[in-house]
């Protein structure tokens, strides 16, 4: 597995002296990779810490008891749903520890979203709460937006009933080539309006093949060196969004 990621501070954050509130983390287990990205709430001063807590919790819990590649679909769906509940519980436990047991401060001070994936070919198991998104690439050079960003204000891990609002699902794809997670600040750079593909607006955003296929090719060529990705996220094209930008990718070797 080739794993690479990069995070760049948004231009609006730079202008106001606000630090990057995105976080990402990955664990490479050889034939399996665990990926997690998080976007801290821009209006909360301590949300960057919340984002780091979120990705730490996800990567720690999603490396445990991963089903075999030959396991039944029901085993995978039950496992990822159970892990998702544990991730929310662990996040809230850690946040409570940071704020103090008195609970005098609202956990929302560390509000953050989370999207995570366990890549274990031919399976990919996803968890998501908030507005990050995920794209799956197949060996026929196709991009599939399997986890589109939701519309409306995003919920956070600290929101009431977060465990019930967490999305979890699995994908079985024998032609799996790569999985890419991104925070919502990357939408303008990585997603196309449906009109670009001659589709009506109700088709929703679609993955920009040039970005994703180019990213996969570059990472394979340079064996996972993320510097070209970081430069792309810091380039003029990405500057039209003022938000932080984070992209995390796992490529199946031999894909």
N, C-alpha and C positions, 0 to 999 in steps of 0.2 A: 504494500500500500504506500502511495506517495501522498504525504499530507503537507499542506502549506497554507498559510494565512497571513493577512496583513490588516492593520487598522490605522486609519488616518484621521487626524482631528479635523472637524469641519471648519469651513471658512468663517461661518458665523460665530462659532465658538472661539476661534482665534481672534476675531475682531473684538469680542467682549471679554477676552481673558478667561474664558471658561474652558476647563480641561476637557479632554476626551472622555465621554461617558459610555463608550462601547467597551466590551470585553470579549475575548474569545479564548478558547482553550481546546486542545485536542490531545487524545491519547492514542498512540499507534501501537497496536497489539500484534503487528505482523500481518495476519490475514484478516484483521478486523481493525476498524478505526472508530473512535468515538469523537464526535464533533459537537461543539456548543458555542453559540454566539448569544450575546445579550446586549440590549440597548437600555441604558439608564434613562429615567424620566428627566427630560431637560429642565424642568422647573424645580427639581429637587437637588439640593446642594450635595447630598451624600449618595446620589444614585450611582455614581461611578463605583463606589464600594459595593453597592447592591448588585451591580452587574458582575463584578468579580466573584462575589459570593455565589451568584446563580450558576456561572459556568463551572466553578469548582465543585459545587454540589452535583451538578448534572454529570460531569465526567467521572466523579468518584462512584456514583451509584449506578451509572449505566455500564460500567466495566464489570459489574458483578452478575454472575449467573446468566450470562448471555446464552440463549438457546442455540442448539446446533443448527447448521445449515439445513440438515434434513428434517428438522422439527416441523410439526404440523402448523398451519397458519394460526390455529386457535392458540397454540402455545406461544407464538410470537405476539399476538395481539394481547393476550392476558399478561404476558411479561412486561411489555412496554407500558400498558395501562397501570400496572402495579408500580413500576419504577417511577412513572410520572407523579403519582401520589406521594411517593417517598421523597422525590426531589423537592416538591413544594413544602413538605414537612421539614426537610432539612434546611431549606432556605429560611423558613420562618424561625426555626430554632436558632440558626446562626445570627439572624438579624436581631432576635430578642437578646442574644448574648452581647451583641455590639451595643444595643441601646440600654441594656440593664434590665434586670428582672422586674423592676418596678412597673415597667410599661408606661412610664410617664410620657415618652415620646412615641409618636405615631410611626409604626413600621413603614408607612408610606414615605418616610424620609429617605429610605433606601430603595424606592420603587424601581423595578427593572423588569423588562420582558425576557423571554427565553425561547430559543429554538435550538433543538439538539437532534442529532441523528446518530444511530449506530449502524455502521456500514459493515455488513458481514455477508458478502456475496453468496447467493443471489438476493439476499434480503437487505432491506434498509428499513429501520424502525425510526419513526419520527415522534418528537414531542414538540409542542409549540403553544406558547401563550403570548399574545401580543402581535406586533407588526413586522417581525423579521420574516424572511421567506426562504424557501428551499427549491433548488432545481436539480433534476436528475438528468444525466447525459448517458446515452446509449451508444453502442459501438457503430451504429449506422449514422453517426454524426447528427443525432437528433437531440433536442433539448426539451424537457418536459417540466413545466412549472407545477410540481406536485404539491407545493405548499404556498399558494398565493398570499400576498399580504391582505389582511382583512380591511374592510372599509369601516370608518368610524373610529372613535377614540379607542386606543388599545387598552386591554386590561393588563394589570401587572401581577407579579407573583405575590405582592403584598395586598392585592385587592381582596375584599371579602369573597369567599367562595371560589378562590383561585383554583383549587384542586378540581372543582367541578367544571371549570371553564377551560381547562387544559385540553388541547387536542392531541390525541395519540392515534397513530395508524401505522400499518406496515405496507411495504411494497415488495413484491417478488418480481425480480427482473433478471432473467438469465443473461441478457446482453448488457448488463450494467457496466458502465465505463467510469463514471465519476458522480459525486454528489457535492453540490456547492450550497453553502448557507451564506446568507447576507443579511445585514441590518437594513432597516427601511431607508436609511440615507442613500443607499446604493440603487434605489429603484430607478432614478433618472438615467443612470449609467448602464444598467443591466436589463431593464425591461422595456419592451416596445409597446407603444399604443397599438391596439388591434388594427387601426387603419393602415399601419405599415405593412401588414400582411393581407390587406384588402378584406378585412373582416369588420362586422358591425361593432359598435361600442360595447354591446352587451357581452361580447366574447371575452372582455376583460384583458388585463395586461398579459403579454406573452414574453418569454425569455428572448433576449437579443442573442441570436446564434453567434454573431461575430464576436461578442464579448466572451461567451462561455466556451465556445470551441477554440477560440484563440488562447484563452487562459489554459485550457487543458493541454493544448499542443505545446505551449511555452513551458509549462511545469514539467511535462514529460521530457522535453528536450534538455532542460537544465537540472533535472533530477530533484525538483522540489524547491529550488531557490526562489524565495518569495519576493525578492527585490523588484523584478519587473512588475509584479502585481502591485506592490506598494507604490511604484512610480505611476502606474495607471490610475490608482485611486487618488493620487495627489495631483494629477494632470489637469489641464484647463477644462476638459470636458466634464470632469467630476466637480469642478468648482461651481457649477450652477446650482448645486444643492449646498445649503449652508450647514447641513447636518454631518455628524461623524459618519465615516464609511468603514465597514468591516466586511471582509470576504474570507471565508474559510472553506477549503476544498480537500477532498480525499479522492484520489484516482486509483482505480484498480490496476495493479501491475499486470502487464500482458494484455490490457484492454485496447 
